[in-house]
Amino acid sequence: MSKLVTIYGGSGFVGRYIARRMAKAGWRVRVAVRRPNEAIFVKPYGVVGQVEPVLCNIRDDASVKQVMAGADAVVNCVGILAEAGKNSFDAVQAGGGERVARIAAEQGISKMVYISAIGADSESNSDYARTKALGEAGVTKHMPSAVILRPSIVFGPEDQFFNRFASMAKFGPVLPVVGAETRFQPVYVDDVAKAAEQALTGSVEPGIYALGGPEVASFRTLMQMMLDTIHRRRLIVNIPFFMARIMAFGFDMIQTLSLGLIKNGMITRDQVRNLARDNVVGEGDRGFDDLGIEPTALTSVLPEYLWRFRPSGQYDAIKRSAKNLRT
């Protein structure tokens, strides 16, 4: 019988690519999510019955243990960018990260991959970065043989970075950003999935791997690349950090005072703290080279999914060509 992997958060942005790769590698895939009915799209990644979404609450021992039963390997992709209700950074990223590793050790599972993030630091003033580091510590404590992947900002067709700003660029002449000079090293989502697959099926040394693409660029430069891709001209305006903190405080308070009924979908105070730091692979960090993977260039992928934000969508190239003919 083929091996079984349980992927916590397997219907998320990164998780779905790992699920697809593991299914293609011949593994049975159990996708552990909060809402299985919304994860039905993962089933066609394999043959009938090969990929199955199952209910799981990563904050609960019994739930985590149940979906791990019989697994040969586990992957934890669960992470949040903003807190909501009981899903706090400490409960999901710190507590959840350690819980999955502890139960995997109890089950005698030897292979584990944990998706963390560049910038994870237990001393950080950002709750996101701090709890990612605490999750890593919990994984290392219980599963010293685990592979921890720290990607920079991840891009791909379903990303919430380039898609979000490209959508904003459709309206108005100005594109506001916070931390315009902060540097990023965008990494293609399937390259992260390839690294996870390699850790589960190959002979990858345990430890932390920082994953960044071939381009290192400022937030402003990335936004200009996005605008060039969607053929729009916008003025990129940097919002100073002091102003961003005031704005984020207001949005956070609206969410708090509404008891979570009104979500802060703009920017949180914690996100502002993260945007104040560069998000790039550090000198001496292990990364794609150590995994034998050549990372995909940003410019080779962006046009494949941002075309829909061009003025004429899929017909934009035809219209531009026709305009040249008229002249």
C-alpha positions as semicolon CSV with decimal commas, in nm:
position;residue;x (nm);y (nm);z (nm)
1;M;0,000;0,000;0,000
2;S;0,123;0,351;-0,083
3;K;0,242;0,574;0,198
4;L;0,015;0,827;0,368
5;V;0,093;1,190;0,450
6;T;-0,125;1,417;0,662
7;I;-0,099;1,781;0,561
8;Y;-0,233;2,028;0,816
9;G;-0,359;2,331;0,628
10;G;-0,336;2,130;0,306
11;S;-0,598;2,338;0,125
12;G;-0,416;2,666;0,189
13;F;-0,199;2,850;-0,059
14;V;0,122;2,650;0,001
15;G;-0,048;2,336;0,132
16;R;-0,243;2,265;-0,187
17;Y;0,078;2,261;-0,394
18;I;0,240;2,019;-0,151
19;A;-0,072;1,801;-0,163
20;R;-0,061;1,797;-0,543
21;R;0,306;1,705;-0,553
22;M;0,270;1,426;-0,296
23;A;-0,026;1,282;-0,485
24;K;0,175;1,283;-0,809
25;A;0,454;1,107;-0,621
26;G;0,208;0,826;-0,548
27;W;0,132;0,901;-0,183
28;R;-0,212;0,897;-0,027
29;V;-0,283;1,247;0,100
30;R;-0,498;1,343;0,397
31;V;-0,576;1,716;0,390
32;A;-0,656;1,831;0,745
33;V;-0,857;2,154;0,746
34;R;-1,119;2,340;0,949
35;R;-1,377;2,333;0,669
36;P;-1,351;2,014;0,459
37;N;-1,647;2,117;0,243
38;E;-1,446;2,414;0,119
39;A;-1,147;2,191;0,037
40;I;-1,319;1,956;-0,208
41;F;-1,108;2,105;-0,489
42;V;-0,806;1,902;-0,369
43;K;-0,967;1,565;-0,453
44;P;-0,885;1,575;-0,828
45;Y;-0,512;1,606;-0,743
46;G;-0,506;1,225;-0,741
47;V;-0,713;0,925;-0,842
48;V;-1,042;0,847;-0,668
49;G;-0,987;0,830;-0,292
50;Q;-0,619;0,924;-0,305
51;V;-0,659;1,280;-0,174
52;E;-0,920;1,336;0,098
53;P;-1,003;1,651;0,297
54;V;-1,080;1,580;0,664
55;L;-1,195;1,793;0,957
56;C;-0,931;1,905;1,204
57;N;-0,888;2,174;1,469
58;I;-0,517;2,231;1,520
59;R;-0,589;2,376;1,865
60;D;-0,721;2,038;1,989
61;D;-0,507;1,733;2,075
62;A;-0,773;1,473;1,997
63;S;-0,852;1,629;1,661
64;V;-0,488;1,647;1,556
65;K;-0,424;1,290;1,670
66;Q;-0,727;1,149;1,489
67;V;-0,628;1,276;1,145
68;M;-0,267;1,166;1,197
69;A;-0,356;0,804;1,265
70;G;-0,172;0,569;1,029
71;A;0,032;0,844;0,864
72;D;0,391;0,788;0,754
73;A;0,471;1,160;0,742
74;V;0,321;1,495;0,839
75;V;0,339;1,849;0,707
76;N;0,226;2,153;0,901
77;C;0,139;2,447;0,674
78;V;-0,097;2,619;0,918
79;G;-0,035;2,988;0,972
80;I;-0,232;3,310;1,005
81;L;-0,154;3,668;0,909
82;A;-0,411;3,823;1,144
83;E;-0,581;3,704;1,461
84;A;-0,954;3,633;1,471
85;G;-1,146;3,499;1,768
86;K;-0,981;3,190;1,920
87;N;-0,735;3,172;1,632
88;S;-0,462;3,375;1,795
89;F;-0,097;3,366;1,692
90;D;-0,002;3,185;2,013
91;A;-0,278;2,925;1,982
92;V;-0,232;2,849;1,611
93;Q;0,136;2,903;1,533
94;A;0,310;2,840;1,866
95;G;0,069;2,596;2,029
96;G;-0,042;2,430;1,706
97;G;0,312;2,394;1,576
98;E;0,430;2,216;1,890
99;R;0,112;2,008;1,918
100;V;0,151;1,854;1,573
101;A;0,519;1,773;1,639
102;R;0,453;1,625;1,984
103;I;0,177;1,397;1,858
104;A;0,384;1,297;1,554
105;A;0,664;1,191;1,792
106;E;0,415;0,995;2,004
107;Q;0,291;0,820;1,689
108;G;0,646;0,722;1,592
109;I;0,641;0,923;1,268
110;S;0,991;0,991;1,136
111;K;0,926;1,247;0,860
112;M;0,795;1,597;0,929
113;V;0,802;1,929;0,745
114;Y;0,709;2,256;0,913
115;I;0,639;2,567;0,705
116;S;0,768;2,867;0,895
117;A;0,878;3,207;0,758
118;I;1,190;3,415;0,710
119;G;1,210;3,653;1,003
120;A;1,094;3,401;1,264
121;D;1,246;3,528;1,589
122;S;1,146;3,452;1,947
123;E;1,263;3,802;2,048
124;S;1,067;3,985;1,777
125;N;0,813;4,255;1,864
126;S;0,590;4,101;1,597
127;D;0,357;3,834;1,730
128;Y;0,360;3,663;1,389
129;A;0,739;3,631;1,380
130;R;0,765;3,548;1,751
131;T;0,510;3,264;1,738
132;K;0,659;3,122;1,418
133;A;0,987;3,090;1,610
134;L;0,811;2,932;1,907
135;G;0,647;2,685;1,668
136;E;0,991;2,601;1,530
137;A;1,124;2,546;1,883
138;G;0,835;2,311;1,959
139;V;0,898;2,115;1,639
140;T;1,271;2,085;1,710
141;K;1,205;1,977;2,069
142;H;0,977;1,686;1,976
143;M;1,091;1,608;1,619
144;P;1,465;1,683;1,591
145;S;1,466;1,508;1,252
146;A;1,213;1,757;1,108
147;V;1,284;1,988;0,814
148;I;1,179;2,349;0,873
149;L;1,124;2,565;0,564
150;R;1,138;2,943;0,598
151;P;1,012;3,102;0,275
152;S;1,021;3,473;0,201
153;I;0,699;3,617;0,059
154;V;0,540;3,346;-0,156
155;F;0,395;3,422;-0,499
156;G;0,178;3,223;-0,735
157;P;-0,170;3,223;-0,895
158;E;-0,356;3,219;-0,561
159;D;-0,128;3,457;-0,369
160;Q;-0,264;3,737;-0,155
161;F;0,023;3,972;-0,232
162;F;0,050;4,051;-0,603
163;N;-0,317;3,970;-0,665
164;R;-0,424;4,208;-0,390
165;F;-0,217;4,503;-0,510
166;A;-0,298;4,438;-0,875
167;S;-0,667;4,454;-0,781
168;M;-0,607;4,783;-0,598
169;A;-0,427;4,922;-0,903
170;K;-0,747;4,894;-1,107
171;F;-0,896;5,185;-0,913
172;G;-0,747;5,531;-0,890
173;P;-0,413;5,680;-0,996
174;V;-0,230;5,608;-0,668
175;L;-0,104;5,279;-0,520
176;P;-0,028;5,320;-0,146
177;V;0,224;5,089;0,024
178;V;0,376;5,062;0,372
179;G;0,752;5,007;0,387
180;A;0,832;5,088;0,025
181;E;1,205;5,036;0,078
182;T;1,175;4,709;0,271
183;R;1,342;4,430;0,073
184;F;1,184;4,097;-0,017
185;Q;1,304;3,784;-0,195
186;P;0,982;3,642;-0,349
187;V;0,971;3,264;-0,382
188;Y;0,747;3,066;-0,618
189;V;0,491;2,855;-0,433
190;D;0,567;2,536;-0,625
191;D;0,937;2,569;-0,543
192;V;0,843;2,564;-0,173
193;A;0,625;2,258;-0,241
194;K;0,915;2,093;-0,424
195;A;1,138;2,149;-0,120
196;A;0,873;1,994;0,107
197;E;0,834;1,694;-0,125
198;Q;1,208;1,644;-0,130
199;A;1,221;1,653;0,251
200;L;0,951;1,385;0,271
201;T;1,071;1,155;-0,006
202;G;1,446;1,216;-0,024
203;S;1,747;1,239;0,200
204;V;1,738;1,597;0,324
205;E;1,936;1,685;0,636
206;P;1,718;1,799;0,929
207;G;1,716;2,165;1,020
208;I;1,616;2,507;0,889
209;Y;1,622;2,609;0,523
210;A;1,561;2,972;0,422
211;L;1,390;2,985;0,083
212;G;1,414;3,289;-0,141
213;G;1,385;3,337;-0,516
214;P;1,658;3,468;-0,748
215;E;1,542;3,832;-0,720
216;V;1,592;4,059;-0,416
217;A;1,392;4,379;-0,455
218;S;1,229;4,653;-0,251
219;F;0,854;4,663;-0,200
220;R;0,843;4,963;-0,436
221;T;1,033;4,776;-0,708
222;L;0,806;4,473;-0,677
223;M;0,500;4,695;-0,715
224;Q;0,652;4,856;-1,025
225;M;0,716;4,508;-1,171
226;M;0,354;4,421;-1,102
227;L;0,231;4,743;-1,267
228;D;0,449;4,679;-1,572
229;T;0,302;4,330;-1,597
230;I;-0,059;4,452;-1,589
231;H;0,017;4,748;-1,822
232;R;-0,098;5,017;-1,580
233;R;0,067;5,341;-1,472
234;R;0,017;5,433;-1,107
235;L;0,198;5,657;-0,862
236;I;0,345;5,438;-0,587
237;V;0,311;5,633;-0,261
238;N;0,492;5,523;0,055
239;I;0,291;5,555;0,377
240;P;0,533;5,646;0,661
241;F;0,548;5,392;0,941
242;F;0,421;5,634;1,205
243;M;0,112;5,701;0,995
244;A;0,069;5,330;0,914
245;R;0,074;5,247;1,286
246;I;-0,204;5,498;1,352
247;M;-0,413;5,362;1,065
248;A;-0,357;5,000;1,172
249;F;-0,453;5,084;1,530
250;G;-0,781;5,227;1,406
251;F;-0,859;4,921;1,192
252;D;-0,770;4,687;1,480
253;M;-0,996;4,879;1,719
254;I;-1,288;4,857;1,477
255;Q;-1,248;4,479;1,470
256;T;-1,219;4,462;1,850
257;L;-1,516;4,690;1,923
258;S;-1,735;4,505;1,672
259;L;-1,646;4,177;1,851
260;G;-1,493;4,049;1,530
261;L;-1,799;4,112;1,314
262;I;-1,602;4,367;1,113
263;K;-1,269;4,212;1,009
264;N;-0,958;4,419;0,962
265;G;-0,895;4,341;0,597
266;M;-0,665;4,640;0,547
267;I;-0,353;4,626;0,768
268;T;-0,288;4,529;1,129
269;R;-0,037;4,671;1,375
270;D;0,151;4,341;1,367
271;Q;0,179;4,353;0,988
272;V;0,323;4,704;1,012
273;R;0,591;4,573;1,250
274;N;0,681;4,298;1,001
275;L;0,698;4,542;0,710
276;A;0,968;4,736;0,893
277;R;1,216;4,446;0,845
278;D;1,380;4,308;0,532
279;N;1,250;3,964;0,437
280;V;1,548;3,804;0,263
281;V;1,769;3,498;0,301
282;G;2,053;3,566;0,543
283;E;2,420;3,514;0,464
284;G;2,522;3,160;0,551
285;D;2,164;3,028;0,567
286;R;2,095;2,692;0,407
287;G;1,853;2,720;0,119
288;F;1,761;2,600;-0,230
289;D;2,124;2,534;-0,327
290;D;2,150;2,282;-0,045
291;L;1,833;2,114;-0,169
292;G;1,950;2,104;-0,531
293;I;1,659;2,321;-0,645
294;E;1,690;2,613;-0,886
295;P;1,431;2,875;-0,781
296;T;1,190;3,013;-1,039
297;A;1,222;3,375;-1,150
298;L;0,940;3,610;-1,057
299;T;0,920;3,758;-1,406
300;S;0,858;3,417;-1,564
301;V;0,544;3,355;-1,357
302;L;0,374;3,691;-1,290
303;P;0,229;3,732;-1,645
304;E;0,070;3,386;-1,622
305;Y;-0,180;3,495;-1,359
306;L;-0,183;3,876;-1,344
307;W;-0,304;3,919;-1,704
308;R;-0,662;3,942;-1,578
309;F;-0,583;4,280;-1,417
310;R;-0,479;4,437;-1,747
311;P;-0,713;4,704;-1,889
312;S;-0,860;4,460;-2,142
313;G;-0,783;4,137;-1,960
314;Q;-0,703;3,847;-2,192
315;Y;-0,759;4,069;-2,496
316;D;-0,509;4,334;-2,389
317;A;-0,228;4,209;-2,613
318;I;-0,461;4,195;-2,914
319;K;-0,583;4,551;-2,855
320;R;-0,229;4,681;-2,814
321;S;-0,128;4,509;-3,138
322;A;-0,429;4,649;-3,321
323;K;-0,343;4,997;-3,198
324;N;0,002;4,965;-3,352
325;L;-0,155;4,863;-3,685
326;R;-0,371;5,176;-3,692
327;T;-0,067;5,396;-3,652
